Amino acid sequence: MSIQKANEKTGLDKRTLSAAKKGHLDRGHFETLFKLKELASELAGKPLNLEEIFTDKDN
């Protein structure tokens, strides 16, 4: 999904979405986290929890 489309669906800032897509979202607000979870759930076609939408780049 494009950053523009995700912006339209979530209302999140394009810079925030771009950072999240690259895995560089260092800090987040609860609203942002839940909007990203909703978007990821929609893309996955099933409900996801917060742990499932993040990857630990160190492991």
Secondary structure, 3 states (H helix, E strand, C coil): CCHHHHHHHHCCCHHHHHHHHHCCCCCCCHHHHHHHHHHHHHHHCCCCCHHHHCCCCCC
